[in-house]
């Protein structure tokens, strides 16, 4: 396997450059990431539809990775319930080394080929579920082993990697390979590779939630009202959808618990009033 993620940076003598020059070069490299993703959209679309089909049928989505890749999966999974109002556990992120590895690297955790499957088993993984392995290098043993066992057990697999023809991709039914080239700092895959993984995860989870009906028009109508900012956002959504004053919208929102329920209630009440008149 050719490891583009480990190739020497195109830039030299970084310690001798001005701060502005460093930032310019980093930005130049970052702009390559969406261009590398663009040709992969048809493949990502197939994966999204496969995930949505399984979630509708009662399955769950799991991300599994190590280091930066694992953390990115956890971030994406943890944001689905508050953003889209789905139950905890519908989208899950697992990282080599467990929760302790979210904040601090756990030595050699990613080298265990058996632990990924054991971690999935703790969640009672079944063939109804989908598992996406995330690995910039595409060679992380923790991820390779997990996906290999998933396929043996008839569980649909996907992957997000940044090297071509990697062991992780070979164990994925739907392999997304975003080859972004050498990192600005040689081998620092938290940079372009991490950005690529984050962008693809955004695309997958957001599109899946739209397919599941968790977005109306362009609004997060099922978002959790977990702080004042979100209550204000929800109230303004209701004002836009119904034309009621802001205070009325906020009252409806807090009474019914979501933008969707508040708007549906208002529409129902309005129809009843019209029928009576």
LUMDRENMAR-894943 format. One record per residue: residue number from 1; x, y, z of N, C-alpha, C in turn. Coordinates in nm, 2 decimals. Example, Ala and Ser with C-alpha at 12.3 -4.5 7.8 and 13.67 -1.06 7.14 Angstrom:
2
     n      n.X      n.Y      n.Z     ca.X     ca.Y     ca.Z      c.X      c.Y      c.Z
     1     1.32    -0.57     0.78     1.23    -0.45     0.78     1.32    -0.33     0.78
     2     1.28    -0.22     0.71     1.37    -0.11     0.71     1.29     0.00     0.79
% end
This chain:
277
     n      n.X      n.Y      n.Z     ca.X     ca.Y     ca.Z      c.X      c.Y      c.Z
     1     0.08    -0.12     0.00     0.00     0.00     0.00     0.09     0.12     0.00
     2     0.06     0.21    -0.09     0.14     0.34    -0.10     0.08     0.44     0.00
     3     0.16     0.49     0.09     0.11     0.58     0.20     0.14     0.72     0.16
     4     0.04     0.79     0.09     0.06     0.93     0.06     0.06     1.01     0.19
     5    -0.01     0.96     0.29    -0.02     1.04     0.42     0.12     1.05     0.49
     6     0.21     0.96     0.45     0.34     0.96     0.51     0.45     1.02     0.42
     7     0.41     1.06     0.31     0.51     1.12     0.22     0.56     1.26     0.27
     8     0.68     1.29     0.23     0.74     1.42     0.27     0.66     1.54     0.23
     9     0.65     1.64     0.31     0.58     1.76     0.28     0.64     1.83     0.16
    10     0.55     1.90     0.09     0.60     1.98    -0.03     0.67     2.11     0.02
    11     0.67     2.13     0.15     0.72     2.26     0.20     0.84     2.23     0.29
    12     0.94     2.32     0.28     1.07     2.30     0.35     1.10     2.41     0.44
    13     1.19     2.38     0.54     1.24     2.48     0.63     1.13     2.57     0.70
    14     1.03     2.50     0.75     0.91     2.57     0.80     0.95     2.66     0.92
    15     1.05     2.62     1.00     1.09     2.70     1.11     1.15     2.83     1.07
    16     1.19     2.85     0.95     1.25     2.97     0.90     1.14     3.07     0.84
    17     1.02     3.03     0.83     0.92     3.11     0.76     0.85     3.20     0.86
    18     0.79     3.31     0.80     0.71     3.40     0.88     0.58     3.33     0.92
    19     0.51     3.38     1.02     0.38     3.33     1.06     0.28     3.34     0.94
    20     0.28     3.45     0.87     0.19     3.47     0.76     0.21     3.37     0.65
    21     0.34     3.34     0.62     0.37     3.25     0.52     0.33     3.11     0.56
    22     0.35     3.07     0.68     0.30     2.94     0.73     0.15     2.92     0.71
    23     0.08     3.03     0.76    -0.07     3.02     0.75    -0.12     3.02     0.60
    24    -0.05     3.09     0.52    -0.08     3.09     0.37    -0.06     2.95     0.32
    25     0.05     2.88     0.35     0.07     2.75     0.30    -0.03     2.65     0.35
    26    -0.06     2.66     0.48    -0.15     2.57     0.54    -0.29     2.58     0.47
    27    -0.33     2.71     0.45    -0.45     2.73     0.38    -0.45     2.68     0.24
    28    -0.34     2.69     0.17    -0.33     2.64     0.03    -0.35     2.49     0.03
    29    -0.30     2.42     0.13    -0.32     2.28     0.14    -0.46     2.24     0.17
    30    -0.52     2.31     0.26    -0.65     2.28     0.31    -0.75     2.29     0.19
    31    -0.73     2.39     0.10    -0.82     2.40    -0.01    -0.82     2.28    -0.11
    32    -0.72     2.20    -0.10    -0.72     2.08    -0.18    -0.82     1.97    -0.13
    33    -0.86     1.98    -0.01    -0.94     1.87     0.05    -1.08     1.86    -0.02
    34    -1.16     1.96    -0.02    -1.29     1.95    -0.09    -1.28     1.91    -0.23
    35    -1.18     1.95    -0.30    -1.16     1.91    -0.44    -1.13     1.76    -0.45
    36    -1.06     1.70    -0.35    -1.04     1.56    -0.35    -1.17     1.48    -0.32
    37    -1.26     1.54    -0.24    -1.38     1.47    -0.21    -1.48     1.48    -0.32
    38    -1.48     1.58    -0.40    -1.59     1.60    -0.50    -1.61     1.48    -0.59
    39    -1.51     1.42    -0.65    -1.53     1.30    -0.73    -1.59     1.18    -0.66
    40    -1.58     1.18    -0.53    -1.63     1.07    -0.45    -1.78     1.08    -0.41
    41    -1.84     1.19    -0.45    -1.98     1.21    -0.40    -2.07     1.09    -0.45
    42    -2.06     1.04    -0.57    -2.15     0.92    -0.60    -2.13     0.80    -0.51
    43    -2.01     0.78    -0.47    -1.98     0.67    -0.38    -2.04     0.70    -0.24
    44    -2.02     0.82    -0.19    -2.07     0.86    -0.06    -2.22     0.85    -0.06
    45    -2.29     0.89    -0.17    -2.43     0.88    -0.18    -2.48     0.74    -0.17
    46    -2.41     0.64    -0.23    -2.46     0.50    -0.21    -2.45     0.46    -0.07
    47    -2.34     0.50     0.00    -2.32     0.47     0.14    -2.43     0.53     0.23
    48    -2.46     0.66     0.20    -2.57     0.73     0.28    -2.70     0.66     0.26
    49    -2.74     0.62     0.14    -2.86     0.55     0.12    -2.87     0.42     0.19
    50    -2.76     0.34     0.19    -2.75     0.21     0.26    -2.77     0.23     0.41
    51    -2.70     0.34     0.46    -2.72     0.36     0.61    -2.86     0.40     0.64
    52    -2.92     0.49     0.56    -3.06     0.53     0.59    -3.15     0.42     0.59
    53    -3.14     0.33     0.49    -3.22     0.21     0.48    -3.22     0.13     0.61
    54    -3.10     0.11     0.66    -3.08     0.02     0.78    -3.13     0.09     0.90
    55    -3.11     0.22     0.91    -3.17     0.30     1.03    -3.32     0.30     1.03
    56    -3.38     0.31     0.91    -3.53     0.30     0.90    -3.58     0.17     0.95
    57    -3.50     0.06     0.92    -3.54    -0.07     0.95    -3.50    -0.11     1.10
    58    -3.45    -0.01     1.18    -3.42    -0.04     1.32    -3.28    -0.06     1.35
    59    -3.19    -0.04     1.25    -3.05    -0.05     1.28    -2.99     0.07     1.34
    60    -2.85     0.06     1.36    -2.78     0.18     1.42    -2.65     0.20     1.33
    61    -2.59     0.31     1.35    -2.47     0.35     1.28    -2.36     0.36     1.38
    62    -2.24     0.29     1.35    -2.13     0.30     1.44    -2.01     0.35     1.36
    63    -1.93     0.44     1.42    -1.80     0.48     1.37    -1.70     0.42     1.46
    64    -1.59     0.37     1.40    -1.48     0.31     1.48    -1.35     0.36     1.43
    65    -1.26     0.40     1.52    -1.13     0.45     1.48    -1.04     0.47     1.59
    66    -0.92     0.52     1.57    -0.81     0.54     1.67    -0.76     0.68     1.66
    67    -0.72     0.74     1.77    -0.66     0.87     1.76    -0.75     0.97     1.71
    68    -0.70     1.06     1.62    -0.78     1.17     1.56    -0.90     1.11     1.49
    69    -0.88     1.00     1.42    -0.99     0.95     1.34    -1.11     0.90     1.44
    70    -1.07     0.84     1.55    -1.17     0.80     1.65    -1.24     0.91     1.71
    71    -1.16     1.02     1.74    -1.22     1.14     1.80    -1.32     1.21     1.71
    72    -1.29     1.21     1.58    -1.38     1.27     1.48    -1.51     1.20     1.47
    73    -1.50     1.06     1.48    -1.62     0.98     1.48    -1.71     1.01     1.60
    74    -1.64     1.02     1.71    -1.72     1.05     1.84    -1.78     1.19     1.83
    75    -1.71     1.29     1.78    -1.77     1.42     1.77    -1.90     1.41     1.68
    76    -1.89     1.35     1.57    -2.00     1.34     1.47    -2.12     1.27     1.54
    77    -2.09     1.16     1.60    -2.20     1.08     1.66    -2.26     1.16     1.78
    78    -2.18     1.22     1.86    -2.24     1.29     1.98    -2.32     1.41     1.94
    79    -2.30     1.47     1.82    -2.38     1.58     1.78    -2.52     1.55     1.71
    80    -2.54     1.42     1.68    -2.66     1.39     1.61    -2.79     1.40     1.70
    81    -2.78     1.36     1.83    -2.90     1.37     1.91    -2.94     1.52     1.93
    82    -2.85     1.61     1.97    -2.90     1.75     1.99    -2.93     1.82     1.87
    83    -2.87     1.79     1.76    -2.89     1.86     1.63    -3.02     1.81     1.56
    84    -3.04     1.68     1.57    -3.16     1.62     1.49    -3.26     1.55     1.58
    85    -3.24     1.55     1.71    -3.34     1.50     1.80    -3.36     1.34     1.79
    86    -3.26     1.28     1.74    -3.26     1.13     1.74    -3.22     1.07     1.87
    87    -3.26     0.95     1.90    -3.22     0.89     2.03    -3.07     0.87     2.05
    88    -3.03     0.88     2.17    -2.89     0.84     2.20    -2.88     0.69     2.16
    89    -2.76     0.66     2.10    -2.74     0.52     2.07    -2.77     0.49     1.92
    90    -2.84     0.58     1.85    -2.87     0.56     1.71    -2.74     0.57     1.63
    91    -2.66     0.67     1.66    -2.53     0.69     1.60    -2.42     0.69     1.71
    92    -2.32     0.61     1.70    -2.23     0.58     1.80    -2.08     0.59     1.75
    93    -2.00     0.65     1.84    -1.85     0.66     1.80    -1.77     0.58     1.90
    94    -1.68     0.49     1.85    -1.59     0.41     1.93    -1.45     0.44     1.90
    95    -1.37     0.45     2.00    -1.22     0.48     1.98    -1.14     0.38     2.05
    96    -1.03     0.34     1.99    -0.93     0.25     2.05    -0.88     0.31     2.18
    97    -0.89     0.23     2.28    -0.85     0.27     2.41    -0.96     0.32     2.50
    98    -1.08     0.32     2.44    -1.20     0.36     2.52    -1.21     0.51     2.55
    99    -1.30     0.55     2.63    -1.33     0.69     2.66    -1.20     0.77     2.70
   100    -1.11     0.70     2.77    -0.99     0.77     2.82    -0.91     0.83     2.70
   101    -0.92     0.76     2.58    -0.84     0.80     2.47    -0.90     0.92     2.40
   102    -1.02     0.97     2.44    -1.07     1.09     2.38    -0.98     1.21     2.41
   103    -0.93     1.22     2.53    -0.85     1.33     2.57    -0.70     1.30     2.57
   104    -0.66     1.18     2.59    -0.52     1.15     2.60    -0.49     1.02     2.52
   105    -0.39     1.02     2.45    -0.35     0.90     2.37    -0.33     0.78     2.46
   106    -0.38     0.66     2.43    -0.36     0.54     2.50    -0.26     0.45     2.42
   107    -0.14     0.43     2.48    -0.03     0.37     2.42    -0.07     0.23     2.36
   108    -0.04     0.22     2.23    -0.06     0.09     2.15    -0.20     0.04     2.14
   109    -0.30     0.12     2.18    -0.44     0.07     2.18    -0.48     0.04     2.03
   110    -0.43     0.11     1.94    -0.47     0.09     1.80    -0.41    -0.03     1.73
   111    -0.31    -0.09     1.80    -0.24    -0.21     1.74    -0.31    -0.34     1.77
   112    -0.42    -0.34     1.85    -0.49    -0.46     1.89    -0.59    -0.50     1.78
   113    -0.57    -0.61     1.71    -0.66    -0.64     1.60    -0.80    -0.70     1.65
   114    -0.80    -0.74     1.77    -0.93    -0.80     1.83    -1.02    -0.71     1.90
   115    -0.96    -0.60     1.96    -1.03    -0.51     2.05    -1.15    -0.44     1.98
   116    -1.13    -0.40     1.86    -1.24    -0.33     1.79    -1.37    -0.41     1.79
   117    -1.36    -0.54     1.75    -1.48    -0.62     1.75    -1.53    -0.64     1.89
   118    -1.44    -0.66     1.99    -1.49    -0.67     2.13    -1.57    -0.54     2.18
   119    -1.52    -0.43     2.14    -1.58    -0.30     2.17    -1.72    -0.30     2.10
   120    -1.73    -0.34     1.98    -1.86    -0.34     1.91    -1.96    -0.44     1.98
   121    -1.91    -0.55     2.02    -1.99    -0.65     2.09    -2.05    -0.60     2.22
   122    -1.98    -0.51     2.28    -2.04    -0.45     2.41    -2.17    -0.37     2.38
   123    -2.18    -0.33     2.25    -2.30    -0.26     2.21    -2.40    -0.35     2.14
   124    -2.38    -0.48     2.15    -2.47    -0.58     2.10    -2.49    -0.56     1.95
   125    -2.38    -0.54     1.88    -2.38    -0.52     1.73    -2.46    -0.64     1.66
   126    -2.54    -0.61     1.56    -2.61    -0.71     1.48    -2.60    -0.68     1.33
   127    -2.64    -0.77     1.25    -2.64    -0.74     1.10    -2.74    -0.63     1.06
   128    -2.82    -0.58     1.15    -2.91    -0.47     1.12    -2.83    -0.34     1.12
   129    -2.71    -0.34     1.18    -2.63    -0.22     1.20    -2.54    -0.19     1.08
   130    -2.47    -0.08     1.09    -2.37    -0.04     0.99    -2.25     0.01     1.07
   131    -2.13    -0.03     1.03    -2.01     0.01     1.09    -1.92     0.07     0.99
   132    -1.87     0.20     1.02    -1.78     0.27     0.93    -1.65     0.28     1.00
   133    -1.54     0.23     0.94    -1.41     0.24     1.00    -1.34     0.37     0.95
   134    -1.28     0.44     1.04    -1.22     0.57     1.00    -1.07     0.56     1.03
   135    -0.98     0.58     0.93    -0.84     0.56     0.95    -0.77     0.64     0.84
   136    -0.70     0.74     0.88    -0.63     0.82     0.78    -0.53     0.73     0.70
   137    -0.45     0.65     0.77    -0.35     0.57     0.70    -0.42     0.46     0.63
   138    -0.53     0.41     0.68    -0.60     0.29     0.62    -0.54     0.16     0.67
   139    -0.45     0.17     0.76    -0.38     0.04     0.81    -0.40     0.02     0.96
   140    -0.48     0.09     1.03    -0.49     0.08     1.17    -0.55    -0.06     1.21
   141    -0.47    -0.14     1.28    -0.51    -0.28     1.31    -0.64    -0.29     1.38
   142    -0.67    -0.20     1.48    -0.79    -0.19     1.55    -0.91    -0.18     1.46
   143    -0.90    -0.10     1.36    -1.01    -0.08     1.26    -1.02    -0.20     1.16
   144    -0.90    -0.24     1.11    -0.90    -0.35     1.01    -0.97    -0.47     1.08
   145    -0.93    -0.51     1.20    -0.98    -0.63     1.26    -1.13    -0.62     1.29
   146    -1.18    -0.50     1.33    -1.32    -0.48     1.35    -1.40    -0.50     1.22
   147    -1.36    -0.43     1.12    -1.43    -0.44     0.99    -1.43    -0.58     0.93
   148    -1.32    -0.65     0.95    -1.31    -0.79     0.90    -1.41    -0.88     0.97
   149    -1.41    -0.87     1.10    -1.51    -0.95     1.17    -1.65    -0.91     1.14
   150    -1.68    -0.78     1.12    -1.81    -0.74     1.09    -1.86    -0.80     0.96
   151    -1.77    -0.81     0.86    -1.81    -0.87     0.73    -1.83    -1.02     0.75
   152    -1.75    -1.08     0.83    -1.78    -1.22     0.86    -1.91    -1.25     0.92
   153    -1.96    -1.15     1.00    -2.09    -1.16     1.07    -2.20    -1.10     0.99
   154    -2.18    -1.06     0.87    -2.29    -1.01     0.78    -2.33    -0.87     0.81
   155    -2.24    -0.79     0.87    -2.27    -0.65     0.91    -2.21    -0.56     0.80
   156    -2.30    -0.47     0.75    -2.25    -0.38     0.64    -2.14    -0.29     0.69
   157    -2.04    -0.27     0.61    -1.92    -0.19     0.65    -1.89    -0.08     0.55
   158    -1.84     0.03     0.60    -1.79     0.14     0.52    -1.66     0.18     0.58
   159    -1.59     0.27     0.50    -1.46     0.32     0.55    -1.44     0.46     0.50
   160    -1.36     0.54     0.58    -1.31     0.67     0.53    -1.16     0.67     0.55
   161    -1.08     0.67     0.45    -0.94     0.66     0.45    -0.88     0.76     0.36
   162    -0.74     0.78     0.37    -0.68     0.88     0.29    -0.56     0.83     0.22
   163    -0.55     0.70     0.20    -0.45     0.63     0.12    -0.52     0.53     0.03
   164    -0.48     0.51    -0.09    -0.55     0.42    -0.18    -0.52     0.27    -0.15
   165    -0.62     0.19    -0.18    -0.61     0.04    -0.17    -0.55     0.00    -0.03
   166    -0.61     0.05     0.08    -0.56     0.02     0.21    -0.63    -0.10     0.27
   167    -0.57    -0.16     0.37    -0.63    -0.28     0.44    -0.77    -0.25     0.49
   168    -0.79    -0.12     0.54    -0.92    -0.09     0.60    -1.02    -0.08     0.48
   169    -0.99    -0.02     0.37    -1.08    -0.01     0.26    -1.11    -0.15     0.20
   170    -1.02    -0.24     0.21    -1.04    -0.38     0.16    -1.14    -0.45     0.24
   171    -1.16    -0.41     0.36    -1.26    -0.48     0.45    -1.39    -0.40     0.45
   172    -1.41    -0.30     0.36    -1.53    -0.22     0.36    -1.61    -0.25     0.24
   173    -1.74    -0.27     0.26    -1.84    -0.28     0.15    -1.85    -0.15     0.07
   174    -1.83    -0.04     0.14    -1.83     0.09     0.07    -1.71     0.17     0.12
   175    -1.61     0.17     0.04    -1.48     0.24     0.08    -1.48     0.38     0.02
   176    -1.46     0.48     0.11    -1.44     0.62     0.07    -1.29     0.65     0.09
   177    -1.22     0.67    -0.02    -1.08     0.69    -0.02    -1.05     0.84    -0.06
   178    -1.02     0.93     0.03    -1.00     1.07     0.00    -0.85     1.09     0.00
   179    -0.78     1.08    -0.11    -0.64     1.09    -0.12    -0.60     1.24    -0.13
   180    -0.56     1.30    -0.02    -0.53     1.44    -0.02    -0.38     1.47    -0.03
   181    -0.30     1.37    -0.03    -0.16     1.39    -0.05    -0.08     1.41     0.07
   182     0.05     1.45     0.07     0.13     1.47     0.18     0.08     1.58     0.27
   183     0.10     1.57     0.40     0.06     1.67     0.49     0.16     1.79     0.49
   184     0.11     1.90     0.54     0.19     2.02     0.55     0.31     1.99     0.64
   185     0.29     1.94     0.76     0.39     1.88     0.84     0.39     1.73     0.82
   186     0.50     1.68     0.77     0.50     1.54     0.72     0.44     1.44     0.82
   187     0.34     1.37     0.78     0.28     1.27     0.86     0.18     1.31     0.96
   188     0.15     1.44     0.97     0.06     1.50     1.07    -0.08     1.49     1.01
   189    -0.14     1.37     1.02    -0.27     1.34     0.96    -0.39     1.41     1.03
   190    -0.36     1.48     1.14    -0.47     1.56     1.20    -0.50     1.68     1.12
   191    -0.42     1.70     1.01    -0.44     1.82     0.93    -0.53     1.79     0.81
   192    -0.48     1.78     0.69    -0.56     1.76     0.57    -0.64     1.63     0.58
   193    -0.58     1.52     0.63    -0.65     1.39     0.64    -0.77     1.41     0.74
   194    -0.74     1.47     0.85    -0.85     1.49     0.95    -0.96     1.58     0.90
   195    -0.92     1.68     0.82    -1.02     1.77     0.76    -1.11     1.69     0.66
   196    -1.04     1.61     0.58    -1.12     1.53     0.49    -1.22     1.43     0.56
   197    -1.17     1.37     0.66    -1.26     1.28     0.74    -1.38     1.36     0.80
   198    -1.35     1.47     0.85    -1.46     1.55     0.91    -1.56     1.60     0.81
   199    -1.51     1.64     0.69    -1.60     1.68     0.59    -1.69     1.56     0.54
   200    -1.63     1.45     0.52    -1.71     1.33     0.48    -1.81     1.29     0.59
   201    -1.77     1.29     0.71    -1.86     1.26     0.82    -1.98     1.36     0.82
   202    -1.95     1.49     0.81    -2.06     1.59     0.80    -2.15     1.55     0.69
   203    -2.10     1.51     0.57    -2.19     1.48     0.46    -2.27     1.36     0.49
   204    -2.21     1.26     0.55    -2.28     1.13     0.57    -2.39     1.15     0.68
   205    -2.36     1.20     0.79    -2.46     1.21     0.90    -2.57     1.31     0.86
   206    -2.53     1.43     0.81    -2.64     1.52     0.77    -2.73     1.47     0.67
   207    -2.68     1.41     0.56    -2.76     1.35     0.45    -2.85     1.24     0.50
   208    -2.79     1.15     0.59    -2.87     1.05     0.65    -2.99     1.10     0.73
   209    -2.96     1.20     0.81    -3.07     1.26     0.89    -3.18     1.33     0.80
   210    -3.14     1.39     0.69    -3.23     1.45     0.60    -3.32     1.34     0.54
   211    -3.25     1.23     0.50    -3.33     1.11     0.45    -3.42     1.05     0.55
   212    -3.39     1.06     0.68    -3.48     1.01     0.78    -3.59     1.11     0.82
   213    -3.59     1.23     0.75    -3.70     1.32     0.78    -3.67     1.41     0.89
   214    -3.55     1.42     0.94    -3.51     1.50     1.06    -3.49     1.65     1.02
   215    -3.50     1.69     0.90    -3.49     1.83     0.85    -3.61     1.86     0.77
   216    -3.67     1.97     0.79    -3.78     2.02     0.71    -3.73     2.15     0.64
   217    -3.75     2.16     0.51    -3.70     2.27     0.43    -3.55     2.27     0.46
   218    -3.50     2.37     0.53    -3.35     2.37     0.56    -3.33     2.39     0.72
   219    -3.43     2.34     0.79    -3.43     2.37     0.94    -3.42     2.24     1.02
   220    -3.35     2.26     1.13    -3.34     2.15     1.23    -3.46     2.15     1.32
   221    -3.57     2.10     1.27    -3.70     2.11     1.34    -3.71     2.02     1.46
   222    -3.62     1.92     1.48    -3.62     1.83     1.59    -3.51     1.85     1.69
   223    -3.44     1.96     1.68    -3.32     1.99     1.76    -3.36     1.99     1.91
   224    -3.28     1.95     2.00    -3.30     1.96     2.14    -3.29     2.10     2.19
   225    -3.38     2.14     2.28    -3.37     2.28     2.33    -3.29     2.28     2.46
   226    -3.16     2.26     2.44    -3.07     2.24     2.55    -3.01     2.37     2.61
   227    -3.03     2.49     2.54    -2.98     2.61     2.60    -3.06     2.73     2.54
   228    -3.04     2.85     2.59    -3.12     2.96     2.55    -3.10     3.00     2.40
   229    -2.98     2.98     2.35    -2.95     3.00     2.21    -3.04     2.92     2.12
   230    -3.06     2.79     2.16    -3.14     2.70     2.07    -3.29     2.73     2.09
   231    -3.33     2.77     2.21    -3.47     2.81     2.23    -3.50     2.93     2.14
   232    -3.40     3.03     2.14    -3.42     3.15     2.05    -3.43     3.11     1.91
   233    -3.34     3.02     1.87    -3.33     2.98     1.73    -3.46     2.91     1.69
   234    -3.51     2.82     1.78    -3.64     2.75     1.75    -3.76     2.85     1.74
   235    -3.76     2.94     1.83    -3.87     3.04     1.83    -3.87     3.12     1.70
   236    -3.75     3.16     1.65    -3.74     3.23     1.53    -3.78     3.14     1.41
   237    -3.76     3.01     1.41    -3.80     2.92     1.31    -3.96     2.92     1.31
   238    -4.02     2.92     1.42    -4.16     2.91     1.43    -4.22     3.04     1.38
   239    -4.16     3.15     1.41    -4.21     3.28     1.36    -4.21     3.28     1.20
   240    -4.09     3.23     1.15    -4.08     3.22     1.00    -4.18     3.13     0.94
   241    -4.21     3.02     1.01    -4.30     2.92     0.95    -4.45     2.96     0.96
   242    -4.48     3.03     1.07    -4.63     3.06     1.10    -4.67     3.20     1.09
   243    -4.57     3.29     1.11    -4.60     3.44     1.12    -4.65     3.49     1.25
   244    -4.65     3.40     1.35    -4.70     3.45     1.49    -4.59     3.53     1.55
   245    -4.62     3.62     1.65    -4.52     3.70     1.71    -4.42     3.61     1.78
   246    -4.30     3.67     1.81    -4.19     3.59     1.87    -4.23     3.53     2.00
   247    -4.30     3.61     2.09    -4.33     3.56     2.22    -4.43     3.44     2.21
   248    -4.52     3.45     2.12    -4.61     3.34     2.10    -4.54     3.22     2.05
   249    -4.45     3.24     1.96    -4.37     3.13     1.91    -4.29     3.06     2.02
   250    -4.23     3.14     2.10    -4.15     3.08     2.21    -4.24     3.01     2.31
   251    -4.35     3.06     2.33    -4.45     2.99     2.42    -4.49     2.85     2.36
   252    -4.52     2.85     2.23    -4.55     2.73     2.16    -4.44     2.63     2.17
   253    -4.32     2.68     2.15    -4.20     2.59     2.15    -4.18     2.53     2.28
   254    -4.18     2.60     2.39    -4.16     2.55     2.52    -4.27     2.45     2.56
   255    -4.39     2.48     2.52    -4.50     2.39     2.55    -4.49     2.26     2.48
   256    -4.45     2.26     2.35    -4.46     2.14     2.27    -4.32     2.07     2.26
   257    -4.21     2.14     2.29    -4.08     2.07     2.30    -4.00     2.07     2.18
   258    -4.06     2.10     2.06    -3.98     2.10     1.94    -4.04     2.19     1.84
   259    -3.96     2.24     1.74    -4.02     2.32     1.64    -4.12     2.25     1.56
   260    -4.09     2.12     1.52    -4.18     2.04     1.44    -4.32     2.03     1.51
   261    -4.32     2.00     1.64    -4.45     1.98     1.71    -4.52     2.11     1.73
   262    -4.45     2.22     1.75    -4.51     2.35     1.77    -4.58     2.39     1.64
   263    -4.51     2.38     1.53    -4.56     2.42     1.40    -4.68     2.33     1.36
   264    -4.67     2.20     1.38    -4.78     2.11     1.35    -4.90     2.14     1.44
   265    -4.88     2.17     1.56    -4.99     2.21     1.65    -5.06     2.34     1.60
   266    -4.98     2.44     1.57    -5.04     2.57     1.52    -5.11     2.54     1.39
   267    -5.06     2.47     1.30    -5.13     2.44     1.17    -5.26     2.37     1.19
   268    -5.26     2.27     1.29    -5.38     2.20     1.32    -5.49     2.29     1.38
   269    -5.45     2.38     1.47    -5.54     2.47     1.53    -5.59     2.57     1.43
   270    -5.51     2.62     1.34    -5.55     2.71     1.24    -5.66     2.65     1.15
   271    -5.63     2.52     1.11    -5.73     2.45     1.02    -5.86     2.43     1.09
   272    -5.86     2.40     1.22    -5.98     2.38     1.30    -6.06     2.51     1.30
   273    -5.99     2.62     1.33    -6.06     2.75     1.33    -6.12     2.79     1.20
   274    -6.05     2.76     1.09    -6.11     2.79     0.96    -6.23     2.70     0.93
   275    -6.23     2.58     0.97    -6.34     2.49     0.95    -6.47     2.54     1.03
   276    -6.44     2.59     1.15    -6.55     2.63     1.23    -6.61     2.76     1.18
   277    -6.53     2.84     1.11    -6.58     2.97     1.05    -6.63     2.95     0.91
% end
